[in-house]
Amino acid sequence: MLKTDKNTYAKYGDVAYLVILSAFIIHTYFDNTTFSLPWPSYYYEVLRIVMAGVVLMRFALKEADDIKRVILYFVFWMVLALAAEKTGYVFLIEIALLALGASNISFDVIARLYLYISAFILSSAILASGLGVIPNYVYYSRGIAKNSFGIIYSTDFGAHVLFTVLVYIYLRAKKMTYIECVYIGMIGLFIYKYCHARMNAGTLIILACFAAIFIFVNEKSRRLKWLRYFKKSIKGLMVFSFLICSSISFFLVRYFDASSPFFVKLNTWLTGRLDLGRQALERYGVTLFGTPFDLVGTDYVSTGAVYNFVDCSYILIALRYGLLILLLLCVFFTLTSYRALKTADYWLLIALSVISFHGLIEHHFFEMNYNIFLLVPFASFERKYERSLSPKEKKGKLVGMIPGVIAISFYLARDHIISFFRTAWMVLGYAQDQKQVLFLTFMLGLFLICYIMWRMIRSKHMKACVLLGAVYSVSIVCVSSLVLYRGYEQNKSTIVKTVDILKSIDHIEIPIYADVFSFYYRLNGIKVLPGIAIVQTGKTNISLIRSEQEYNLLIKEGYKCGQINEKEYIYTNGEEMIDRLEQEGLTIQPFHDHKHIVDLKKLAGYNKLIFEDGSLILNGSKQSLYCGPNETVYRGQLKVIFDIDLIKAAEDTDEIAMISATYNYGASEIARYDLRKDAFQNGSNILIELENAVPNMVDLEFKIYVRDGVELKVNGIQYFKIG
C-alpha cells in the first residue's frame, strides 16, 4: 500500500514538474515576442518557490536511494548556485532546478510539450505581426531589411524556428521523410530572404540536406559496405561535437590576428564576431564562476553605449557564467551524445550535433526558451514509437504534400489574404492590449480545431475532417466579412476621401502600403500592399500609417509626411509624389504631430489602482501612480497633458502631489511638476502640461505621487510628439 501511494505521489510530482516547466517556457518565450501581456509582478517569485518545492518532492520520492546521482546533481547545483551568487544571474538557479527536476522524465514528453508551446507562440507571433496586432520590427543592415515577425529581433526569430525544427525532427525520428527535409530547406530559404539570419538559415539548409542524406544512408547502407563505414565514422565524430566546437571557438577568438588576411576575411564573414569575442576575452577574462556584464546589442545607438554583443555561446558562457559551467555542459552533452549513439537514438545525436555547431556563432545555447535540449542529459531517453516507414508507405503519404500546397498557395495570394484579415482586425475597435488577448484566444481555438482535425486524419475520418475544416473556415470568413462591412460603414467618408487622393497619384508607378484600410482601398481599385513600407535605399514608396502610431524610421530615412485623414498619416520619399499631394491640399513636412491617449485601465492594472467610470482613483502614497505604461517614444519634443480632479484634501495640506514623466526605469526624469492646492482655486479640475526634449526611449512612464490624506481622480493622460 505504501509503495502504491509513493508511485502515485511520484506521478503527481511528474505532472507538477511539467506544469512548472510549461509556465516557465511560456513566460520566457512570450518575453521574446512583441506581445505586451500584463504578467503579474510576483509571477517569477511564486514560480521559483513552487519550482523548488516540486523538485525537492520528486527527489525525495525518486532519487533519494541513488547516492551517486544525488552527489552528481548536488555538484551541478552547487556550481550553478555559486555562479548565480557571484554574478547575480538568478536564472542560473532556475535552470539548475528545471534540469534536476527533469530526472527520470521521458525527454520525449518534454520535447512534445515544448513543440506545442513553441508552435503556438511562434505561429501566433507571425500571424499577429502580419495582421498588425503586434509590431513587426524591421532592422536594416547594409540596406537589407531583416523582419522579426513578432519576435524582438530577426536572428532571434530564426533561432526559435531552428530549435523548434530540431525538436520536431527529434520527435519524428525514424518517421522522417524526404518531403519533410524539403520543407525544412524551404524554411531556411524563407528565413534567409526575409530575416537575413544567415547562420540560422544556413543551419536549417544544412540540417535538411544532412537529414535527407541520413535517410538515404539508412535505406542503402545494408547493401553498400562503404556507406556503413561512412555512417559509423560520422556518428563517432558527432559524439565529440561539443568538445570540438567549443575548442574551435576558443582557438579562433584567442588567436585572432587583425593583420592576418585569413582572420580578417573570416571575421568579416562572421560580421565581426571574432574581434568582439577577443575584446570581451581581454576585458573580462575567464573565471571559475563568471563575471557579470551587460550585453549591448542593437540598442547601442539610442543608449550611447559601446556595442559588445558576444554571439558565440561557448565564449559567452565561459565569460558570464564561468569556466566550470562550460566544462560541465561539455561533459554532460558529450556523455549524452555517447549515450544516444549506444542506444541507436541517431536523430537525437543529429539534433545535438547541430546545436553544438549553431553555438559557434549564436548565443542561445544556454536559454531554455530556445534550447529545450538543455534538459536532455538529465531526462530519460524512452521512445514511445520508433517504427520506420516502409518505402511503400512513404510513397503513399500524399497527405504530407498538403502543408506544402497550403504554404505555396498562401504565399502566392498573401497580399489579398493579409489585406482581408489585417483590415478586419484593425477596424474591430478594441484597445491594443484587448486585441492581443482576443487574438491569442482565437489562436487557442484554431489550435484546438487543428488538433481535432489531425486526430480525424489519423483515425481515417477524412470526410468529417474536411467538413469541420470547411465549416470553421467559412465561419471565420463570414465573421470577418461582417466586421469589414461594419468598419466600412463607420469609416466610409474617410475611406472615400483617401481613395480620391490615391487615385489622383495612382498613375505614378511606385508601391503604396496601407497599414489600416488596405482591403477597402483594394476594393476601390487602388493597388496597395498591406502593412508598412520596408525602407530600402534608393527605393521610393508611399505608406499610410495609423494616426496613433509613430514610424520614426521613415523620418530618419528622409521621408516626409502629412495627415491624409483623421485616422492615417501618409509618408513618402518621392519628390514628384510630395508635389502631387500638396496640390491635393495636404501639408507635407519632415515631421508630424503624434498624439497618443494613454490607456488608464492598463495603468490601473500595473499599479493595482481603482478604475471606475473611465478614471483612475489615487488615494495617498499607497495608492499612487508609480509605473507605466512603458511605451516607445523617439527623439523629439514631448508634451504631456494630465487631466486631474481633486476629490479631497485635508485643510492643513498645501502640497497635493508630485507629477513627473520619466524613462530608463524611472532613473531619468523628463519633466516634473509639484502640484499644490492653490492650483485648484478656480475649480476642482485642472490640466497640467509637462514639456521637454527627449531622446529615443522604450520605457516612457508617468508618475503621480499623492500625499497621504489626498484623493485625486485622473480623467486622462495624453502625450504629443513633434519631430
ZAMARGU-4260 file (C-alpha; in steps of 0.2 Angstrom, whole numbers, plus 5000, padded with zeros to 4 digits):
<rodrens>
0) 5000/5000/5000 | 5014/5012/5004 | 5023/5008/4988 | 5007/5012/4978 | 5005/5028/4987
5) 5023/5033/4983 | 5021/5029/4965 | 5005/5039/4964 | 5014/5054/4973 | 5028/5052/4961
10) 5016/5053/4946 | 5008/5069/4953 | 5026/5076/4955 | 5030/5072/4937 | 5014/5081/4931
15) 5018/5096/4943 | 5035/5097/4936 | 5028/5098/4918 | 5016/5111/4923 | 5030/5122/4931
20) 5041/5119/4915 | 5027/5125/4904 | 5024/5140/4914 | 5042/5145/4914 | 5044/5142/4895
25) 5028/5151/4891 | 5033/5167/4901 | 5051/5167/4894 | 5045/5164/4876 | 5032/5177/4877
30) 5046/5189/4883 | 5055/5187/4867 | 5039/5192/4857 | 5032/5210/4854 | 5016/5205/4863
35) 5013/5217/4878 | 5005/5205/4890 | 5002/5211/4908 | 5011/5197/4918 | 5009/5199/4937
40) 5024/5206/4946 | 5025/5192/4958 | 5025/5178/4944 | 5043/5173/4944 | 5044/5174/4963
45) 5030/5162/4965 | 5036/5151/4951 | 5053/5149/4959 | 5046/5144/4976 | 5034/5131/4968
50) 5048/5125/4957 | 5060/5122/4971 | 5046/5113/4981 | 5041/5102/4966 | 5060/5097/4963
55) 5063/5093/4981 | 5047/5082/4982 | 5052/5072/4966 | 5070/5070/4973 | 5063/5063/4989
60) 5052/5051/4980 | 5063/5045/4966 | 5081/5049/4969 | 5084/5048/4987 | 5091/5030/4986
65) 5103/5033/4972 | 5118/5041/4981 | 5129/5043/4965 | 5115/5053/4956 | 5112/5063/4972
70) 5130/5068/4973 | 5132/5072/4955 | 5116/5083/4955 | 5122/5091/4971 | 5139/5096/4962
75) 5129/5103/4947 | 5118/5113/4958 | 5132/5120/4969 | 5142/5126/4953 | 5127/5135/4946
80) 5122/5142/4963 | 5139/5149/4966 | 5139/5156/4949 | 5122/5164/4952 | 5128/5171/4969
85) 5144/5179/4961 | 5136/5186/4945 | 5118/5190/4951 | 5111/5180/4937 | 5096/5171/4946
90) 5091/5162/4931 | 5105/5150/4933 | 5096/5143/4949 | 5080/5142/4938 | 5090/5131/4925
95) 5098/5121/4939 | 5080/5117/4947 | 5072/5113/4930 | 5087/5102/4925 | 5087/5092/4941
100) 5068/5091/4941 | 5069/5083/4923 | 5077/5067/4931 | 5068/5051/4926 | 5055/5060/4915
105) 5055/5055/4897 | 5063/5068/4886 | 5050/5063/4873 | 5036/5070/4884 | 5046/5086/4887
110) 5051/5089/4869 | 5032/5086/4864 | 5027/5099/4877 | 5040/5112/4871 | 5035/5109/4852
115) 5016/5113/4856 | 5021/5128/4866 | 5034/5134/4853 | 5022/5131/4838 | 5008/5140/4847
120) 5018/5156/4852 | 5028/5156/4836 | 5013/5155/4824 | 5004/5167/4835 | 5018/5180/4834
125) 5020/5178/4815 | 5001/5180/4811 | 4999/5194/4824 | 5013/5204/4817 | 5006/5201/4799
130) 4989/5207/4804 | 4995/5222/4814 | 4990/5216/4831 | 5008/5217/4837 | 5023/5226/4829
135) 5034/5218/4816 | 5051/5226/4820 | 5061/5228/4804 | 5080/5230/4806 | 5092/5236/4792
140) 5110/5230/4789 | 5119/5237/4773 | 5102/5241/4766 | 5095/5224/4768 | 5078/5223/4778
145) 5078/5210/4792 | 5060/5206/4798 | 5057/5199/4815 | 5039/5193/4813 | 5033/5197/4830
150) 5049/5192/4839 | 5061/5205/4847 | 5075/5203/4834 | 5076/5195/4817 | 5090/5182/4822
155) 5080/5178/4837 | 5066/5173/4826 | 5077/5162/4815 | 5084/5154/4831 | 5067/5150/4838
160) 5062/5142/4821 | 5078/5132/4821 | 5076/5125/4838 | 5058/5121/4835 | 5063/5111/4819
165) 5076/5102/4829 | 5063/5096/4842 | 5052/5091/4828 | 5065/5080/4819 | 5069/5073/4836
170) 5051/5068/4839 | 5049/5062/4821 | 5065/5051/4821 | 5064/5036/4810 | 5047/5043/4803
175) 5056/5057/4794 | 5053/5058/4775 | 5061/5067/4761 | 5047/5079/4759 | 5049/5085/4777
180) 5068/5088/4773 | 5062/5098/4758 | 5050/5109/4769 | 5065/5112/4781 | 5076/5118/4767
185) 5062/5129/4761 | 5060/5136/4779 | 5079/5140/4779 | 5077/5149/4762 | 5062/5159/4769
190) 5072/5165/4784 | 5087/5170/4773 | 5076/5180/4762 | 5065/5189/4774 | 5076/5189/4790
195) 5093/5188/4783 | 5098/5177/4798 | 5112/5169/4789 | 5118/5157/4802 | 5100/5151/4806
200) 5095/5149/4788 | 5112/5140/4783 | 5110/5128/4798 | 5092/5124/4793 | 5098/5121/4775
205) 5112/5110/4781 | 5101/5101/4793 | 5088/5097/4778 | 5102/5090/4767 | 5110/5080/4782
210) 5093/5073/4786 | 5090/5068/4768 | 5107/5060/4767 | 5104/5051/4783 | 5088/5044/4777
215) 5096/5038/4761 | 5111/5030/4770 | 5099/5021/4782 | 5090/5014/4767 | 5105/5009/4757
220) 5119/5005/4770 | 5113/4987/4772 | 5118/4984/4754 | 5133/4996/4752 | 5148/4992/4763
225) 5156/5009/4761 | 5141/5018/4767 | 5141/5008/4783 | 5159/5013/4786 | 5154/5031/4782
230) 5139/5031/4793 | 5150/5024/4808 | 5164/5037/4806 | 5151/5052/4805 | 5142/5045/4821
235) 5159/5044/4830 | 5163/5062/4826 | 5146/5068/4831 | 5148/5062/4849 | 5163/5074/4852
240) 5154/5089/4843 | 5153/5099/4859 | 5171/5097/4863 | 5176/5101/4845 | 5166/5116/4843
245) 5170/5124/4860 | 5189/5121/4856 | 5187/5129/4839 | 5178/5144/4846 | 5191/5147/4859
250) 5206/5144/4847 | 5199/5157/4834 | 5195/5170/4847 | 5211/5168/4857 | 5222/5168/4842
255) 5213/5181/4831 | 5225/5192/4822 | 5219/5208/4814 | 5234/5208/4802 | 5231/5191/4795
260) 5221/5191/4779 | 5213/5174/4784 | 5207/5180/4800 | 5201/5197/4793 | 5191/5188/4780
265) 5184/5176/4792 | 5180/5190/4804 | 5171/5200/4790 | 5161/5185/4785 | 5156/5182/4803
270) 5151/5201/4805 | 5165/5205/4817 | 5161/5191/4829 | 5179/5185/4831 | 5185/5203/4836
275) 5171/5206/4848 | 5174/5189/4856 | 5193/5193/4858 | 5189/5211/4865 | 5177/5203/4878
280) 5190/5189/4882 | 5203/5203/4886 | 5191/5214/4895 | 5183/5202/4907 | 5194/5186/4906
285) 5188/5168/4910 | 5185/5164/4929 | 5178/5149/4938 | 5161/5157/4942 | 5159/5171/4929
290) 5159/5189/4928 | 5143/5199/4926 | 5142/5212/4912 | 5128/5219/4901 | 5127/5214/4883
295) 5124/5229/4872 | 5116/5225/4855 | 5106/5234/4843 | 5101/5247/4856 | 5118/5254/4857
300) 5114/5269/4845 | 5099/5275/4856 | 5108/5272/4873 | 5125/5278/4868 | 5134/5263/4875
305) 5148/5253/4865 | 5142/5238/4855 | 5149/5222/4864 | 5137/5208/4860 | 5146/5191/4861
310) 5137/5179/4850 | 5147/5163/4852 | 5138/5153/4866 | 5154/5145/4872 | 5163/5161/4874
315) 5148/5169/4882 | 5145/5155/4895 | 5164/5155/4900 | 5164/5174/4902 | 5147/5177/4910
320) 5144/5161/4920 | 5161/5153/4922 | 5173/5140/4916 | 5166/5127/4927 | 5148/5128/4920
325) 5155/5127/4902 | 5166/5112/4907 | 5151/5103/4915 | 5140/5107/4900 | 5153/5100/4888
330) 5155/5084/4898 | 5136/5081/4901 | 5132/5084/4882 | 5147/5073/4876 | 5141/5059/4888
335) 5123/5061/4882 | 5129/5060/4864 | 5138/5044/4868 | 5123/5038/4876 | 5112/5042/4861
340) 5125/5033/4850 | 5124/5017/4861 | 5105/5017/4861 | 5104/5020/4842 | 5095/5036/4845
345) 5103/5044/4830 | 5091/5058/4827 | 5095/5065/4845 | 5113/5063/4840 | 5110/5074/4824
350) 5100/5087/4834 | 5114/5089/4847 | 5127/5090/4834 | 5118/5104/4825 | 5115/5113/4842
355) 5134/5112/4845 | 5138/5119/4828 | 5125/5133/4830 | 5133/5138/4846 | 5149/5143/4837
360) 5140/5159/4831 | 5124/5161/4841 | 5122/5164/4859 | 5105/5155/4863 | 5113/5138/4869
365) 5110/5142/4887 | 5092/5149/4886 | 5078/5137/4890 | 5065/5146/4879 | 5076/5142/4864
370) 5086/5126/4868 | 5075/5113/4877 | 5089/5101/4874 | 5097/5108/4889 | 5086/5095/4899
375) 5092/5080/4889 | 5107/5075/4900 | 5095/5074/4915 | 5080/5066/4907 | 5077/5048/4901
380) 5078/5043/4883 | 5062/5032/4882 | 5055/5032/4865 | 5036/5029/4863 | 5037/5025/4844
385) 5052/5020/4834 | 5045/5011/4819 | 5052/5017/4802 | 5040/5020/4787 | 5042/5007/4773
390) 5046/5014/4756 | 5029/5010/4750 | 5021/5020/4765 | 5032/5035/4761 | 5027/5035/4743
395) 5009/5034/4748 | 5010/5048/4761 | 5001/5061/4749 | 4994/5069/4765 | 5012/5075/4768
400) 5011/5086/4752 | 4996/5096/4759 | 5006/5108/4771 | 5017/5112/4756 | 5002/5116/4744
405) 4994/5127/4758 | 5010/5136/4761 | 5013/5139/4742 | 4995/5145/4739 | 4996/5157/4754
410) 5012/5164/4748 | 5005/5167/4730 | 4989/5175/4737 | 4997/5183/4753 | 4993/5201/4749
415) 4974/5198/4746 | 4973/5187/4762 | 4983/5198/4773 | 4974/5213/4767 | 4957/5205/4771
420) 4961/5199/4789 | 4973/5213/4793 | 4959/5226/4790 | 4946/5216/4799 | 4957/5216/4815
425) 4961/5235/4813 | 4943/5240/4812 | 4937/5230/4827 | 4938/5245/4838 | 4946/5237/4853
430) 4962/5244/4863 | 4978/5236/4858 | 4980/5225/4873 | 4962/5219/4871 | 4966/5215/4853
435) 4981/5204/4859 | 4971/5194/4871 | 4957/5192/4859 | 4969/5186/4846 | 4978/5174/4857
440) 4960/5167/4862 | 4957/5165/4843 | 4973/5156/4841 | 4969/5144/4855 | 4953/5139/4847
445) 4962/5137/4830 | 4975/5126/4838 | 4961/5115/4846 | 4952/5114/4829 | 4968/5109/4820
450) 4972/5096/4834 | 4954/5088/4831 | 4956/5088/4813 | 4973/5079/4815 | 4965/5066/4826
455) 4952/5064/4812 | 4965/5061/4799 | 4974/5048/4810 | 4958/5039/4813 | 4954/5040/4794
460) 4939/5051/4796 | 4943/5061/4781 | 4926/5067/4776 | 4922/5073/4794 | 4939/5082/4794
465) 4936/5091/4778 | 4918/5096/4783 | 4925/5103/4800 | 4939/5112/4791 | 4926/5119/4779
470) 4914/5125/4792 | 4927/5133/4803 | 4935/5142/4788 | 4918/5148/4781 | 4913/5154/4799
475) 4929/5164/4800 | 4927/5172/4783 | 4909/5176/4787 | 4913/5185/4804 | 4927/5194/4796
480) 4916/5200/4782 | 4903/5207/4794 | 4917/5216/4804 | 4924/5223/4787 | 4906/5229/4782
485) 4903/5237/4799 | 4920/5245/4798 | 4917/5252/4780 | 4901/5260/4785 | 4909/5268/4800
490) 4924/5275/4790 | 4916/5277/4773 | 4919/5296/4772 | 4937/5294/4777 | 4940/5280/4765
495) 4931/5289/4750 | 4942/5305/4753 | 4958/5295/4754 | 4953/5284/4738 | 4951/5301/4728
500) 4968/5307/4733 | 4976/5290/4730 | 4968/5289/4713 | 4975/5305/4708 | 4993/5298/4711
505) 4989/5280/4705 | 4997/5283/4688 | 5014/5285/4696 | 5021/5268/4697 | 5028/5266/4715
510) 5022/5254/4729 | 5008/5260/4740 | 5007/5252/4758 | 4992/5254/4769 | 4993/5249/4787
515) 4974/5251/4792 | 4962/5251/4777 | 4972/5241/4764 | 4957/5230/4760 | 4945/5244/4757
520) 4957/5253/4746 | 4960/5237/4736 | 4941/5235/4734 | 4941/5253/4726 | 4954/5248/4713
525) 4969/5255/4722 | 4984/5244/4721 | 4990/5244/4739 | 5001/5232/4749 | 4996/5228/4767
530) 5007/5234/4781 | 5021/5247/4782 | 5034/5250/4769 | 5051/5242/4771 | 5064/5255/4769
535) 5076/5251/4755 | 5090/5263/4750 | 5086/5272/4733 | 5068/5265/4733 | 5053/5276/4733
540) 5036/5272/4740 | 5021/5278/4750 | 5015/5272/4766 | 4998/5275/4775 | 5001/5273/4794
545) 4989/5274/4809 | 4987/5291/4816 | 4992/5285/4834 | 5007/5276/4828 | 5024/5285/4825
550) 5035/5277/4812 | 5052/5286/4816 | 5062/5275/4804 | 5054/5283/4789 | 5058/5300/4796
555) 5076/5295/4798 | 5077/5289/4780 | 5071/5306/4773 | 5053/5303/4772 | 5041/5317/4773
560) 5023/5315/4780 | 5006/5324/4782 | 4989/5319/4789 | 4979/5312/4775 | 4963/5309/4786
565) 4958/5308/4804 | 4964/5290/4805 | 4980/5290/4795 | 4996/5299/4791 | 5004/5297/4773
570) 5023/5295/4772 | 5033/5296/4756 | 5051/5300/4750 | 5046/5304/4732 | 5048/5322/4727
575) 5035/5321/4712 | 5023/5312/4725 | 5026/5326/4738 | 5022/5339/4724 | 5006/5330/4719
580) 5000/5328/4737 | 5002/5346/4741 | 4992/5350/4725 | 4978/5340/4733 | 4979/5352/4748
585) 4989/5341/4760 | 5003/5349/4771 | 5019/5338/4769 | 5033/5341/4781 | 5048/5331/4788
590) 5040/5328/4805 | 5022/5326/4812 | 5012/5328/4827 | 5010/5312/4836 | 4996/5311/4848
595) 4993/5296/4860 | 4980/5293/4873 | 4986/5283/4887 | 4976/5268/4892 | 4971/5271/4910
600) 4964/5254/4913 | 4981/5246/4909 | 4989/5259/4921 | 4977/5253/4934 | 4981/5235/4932
605) 5000/5239/4933 | 4998/5249/4949 | 4984/5239/4957 | 4973/5255/4957 | 4954/5258/4957
610) 4947/5261/4939 | 4929/5267/4938 | 4919/5277/4925 | 4935/5278/4914 | 4946/5287/4928
615) 4960/5282/4939 | 4957/5285/4958 | 4973/5289/4968 | 4972/5290/4987 | 4988/5293/4997
620) 5005/5286/4995 | 5000/5268/4995 | 4988/5271/4980 | 4998/5282/4969 | 5003/5280/4951
625) 5021/5273/4952 | 5024/5264/4935 | 5019/5263/4917 | 5014/5262/4903 | 5032/5259/4897
630) 5029/5265/4879 | 5042/5268/4865 | 5045/5286/4860 | 5058/5293/4848 | 5069/5308/4849
635) 5060/5325/4848 | 5049/5337/4858 | 5037/5328/4870 | 5022/5337/4878 | 5011/5328/4891
640) 4994/5333/4897 | 4986/5327/4913 | 4968/5329/4917 | 4965/5329/4936 | 4951/5331/4948
645) 4954/5335/4966 | 4942/5324/4977 | 4948/5328/4994 | 4962/5335/5004 | 4965/5340/5022
650) 4963/5358/5026 | 4981/5359/5033 | 4988/5351/5017 | 4996/5363/5004 | 5006/5350/4994
655) 4995/5338/4984 | 5006/5328/4973 | 5022/5327/4963 | 5019/5323/4944 | 5033/5318/4933
660) 5037/5309/4916 | 5052/5298/4916 | 5062/5284/4907 | 5076/5272/4910 | 5066/5263/4923
665) 5062/5280/4932 | 5081/5284/4933 | 5080/5298/4920 | 5067/5312/4923 | 5060/5322/4908
670) 5049/5334/4917 | 5042/5337/4934 | 5028/5347/4942 | 5024/5350/4961 | 5005/5351/4962
675) 4999/5362/4976 | 4981/5365/4982 | 4981/5383/4976 | 4981/5376/4958 | 4963/5371/4961
680) 4957/5389/4965 | 4946/5391/4950 | 4938/5373/4952 | 4941/5355/4956 | 4948/5351/4939
685) 4964/5356/4931 | 4975/5352/4916 | 4994/5350/4919 | 5006/5351/4905 | 5024/5345/4905
690) 5035/5348/4890 | 5053/5344/4886 | 5065/5337/4873 | 5068/5318/4874 | 5080/5305/4867
695) 5075/5288/4860 | 5067/5278/4874 | 5057/5262/4876 | 5050/5264/4893 | 5041/5281/4895
700) 5032/5281/4912 | 5021/5294/4920 | 5021/5295/4939 | 5009/5304/4951 | 5015/5303/4970
705) 5000/5308/4980 | 5002/5314/4998 | 4994/5305/5012 | 4976/5312/5015 | 4974/5317/4997
710) 4962/5309/4984 | 4964/5313/4966 | 4954/5307/4950 | 4964/5306/4934 | 4952/5308/4920
715) 4965/5306/4906 | 4984/5307/4901 | 4989/5311/4883 | 5005/5315/4875 | 5011/5323/4859
720) 5027/5320/4850 | 5033/5333/4837 | 5048/5328/4826
</rodrens>
